[in-house]
Amino acid sequence: MSSATQITNLLYRYAELMDAGDLEGVAALFTRAKVKTGGGEIIEGAAPMLALWRAHVRLYPCGTPRTKHVITNPIVEVDEGAGTATCRSYYTVFQATPDLPLQAICAGRYHDAFVRADGQWHFSGRDYSLLDLVGDLSQHLLIPVAA
């Protein structure tokens, strides 16, 4: 499997785990990563990411956030020799709850960095500050988000 495919699979695995409510699994993807939050804070590693998501993401009795993260337009640039890569992509989050009809609740961009270790690609960085469009996040997040 090509490096670009492995990297885009990491993007899609993130969406799959987040939508399943597997916050531990999604945090594990960021074990080697430094993440810039929407507030500009830098968080490093799985445990701080798990704590952030537990504090911010509303999970429903079904165990999920009742969302679908759709990640599109990945532009992957790989330096095979250095074992590093970057990817710019778009995301749109859809949600439906008993109190919210199905709708897009936000859209933005991910700027990600990756490193290859032991033959596998891993997230090494993510910029979460690129939130471009804000809809009704009241049923998804436990904190207010300014439009």
N, C-alpha and C positions, 0 to 999 in steps of 0.2 A: 504494500500500500504506500502511495506517495506521501511525502511529508505534508504537502498541502491538504491532502485528504485527511490525514491523521489530525491536523490542526483544526480543520473545519468540523471534524467529528467531536473534538473537545468543545467547540462552541455549542454544538447541538446537544451534547451530553449535559452541559450546564443547564440548558433550557429544559431538558427532559427531567433532570433531577429536581430542579426548582419547582416545576409544575407538579411533580409528584409529592412535594412537601418534604423531600429527603434533604433537609438542611445540612445534616452531617455529611452526606455524600457530596453535595455541591461544595461544601467548605473544604473537603478533602482535595478537590481539584485545585485549590489555591494554596496548598501546603508550601510551595516554593515561591509564592507570589507576593509582590508588594502592590496594594490596591489603593488607588486614590478615590476617596469617597466624594459624594456630591458636595459635602462641606469642605473639601480640600484636605481632609485628614489623610495621612498615609497609614494603612493597616497592613501588617505583614504576617502571613501564615494562616493556617486553617482555624485555629482556636479563636482568634479575634474576629475572623469572618463569621464563624458560627455564632458567636455572641452578638455580633451586629445584626445578622439575619433573625435571630431569635427575638431581638428587641424591636425589630422593624416590620417583619412580615407576619401578617395575620394568617393563621391556619384555621381551617374550619373543622367541624366534627369529623368530616371524611378524611382528615389528615393532610389535605392539600390547601393551597391558597386559592384554588378555583380559577387558576390563570392558565393561559397558553402564551409562552414566550416564543415569538417567531423571529428568527435571526436570518437576515438576508444580506445580499450584496457583499459577501466576504471578499476582500482584496488581501490575499496572502502573499507575503514576500519572505522567502526563505534564504538564509545563508547556510547552505549545507556544510561548508567547511568549518564555520564557527559554531554550528549547532544552535543557531538562534533564528528566530523568525518574528515577524509582526503581522498583525491582521487588523484591518479596519472593517467594521461591519455595521449594519443597521439592526435595530430591534424594534419590535412593536409588541406590546403586552395587551392581550385581550383578557377580559374577565366577565364572568357571569356568576351572580350569587342570588339567593332568594330575594334580596333587596335591590339588586342591580341587574338590569337586563344586559344581555351580551353586548359588549362594546369594547372599543380600543380605549385603554385607560392611560397609556403613555407611549411615547416613541422617542428614540434617541439613537446614539451611536456608541459602540464599544471600540476602544483602541486598546488592543491586547498585545502583549509580548509573550514569547514562548522560548523555552530552552529545552534542548534534547539531553537527557541523562539516561544512561543505561539503555540506550536504543529507543527510548520512548519520549514523546513530546509532552511538556508540562507547561501550564501557565506560569509565567514569571512576572507578569504585571497586567493590570487592568485599570483603565481610567473610567470610573463610574460618574464622572462629573458632566458628561455630555448628554444630559437630558434635554431634548429639544421641544417636545410637545407634551403637555400635561392635561389629562382629562380628570375624571373622577377617580382619585386614588383612595378614597375614604374606606373602601371595602377591602383594599389590598394591604395598605401600610398602616402601622400603628402610630405613626408620627405624621404631622402635617407636612406637605410639600408645597412650596410656593410655585405658582405657575410662571 
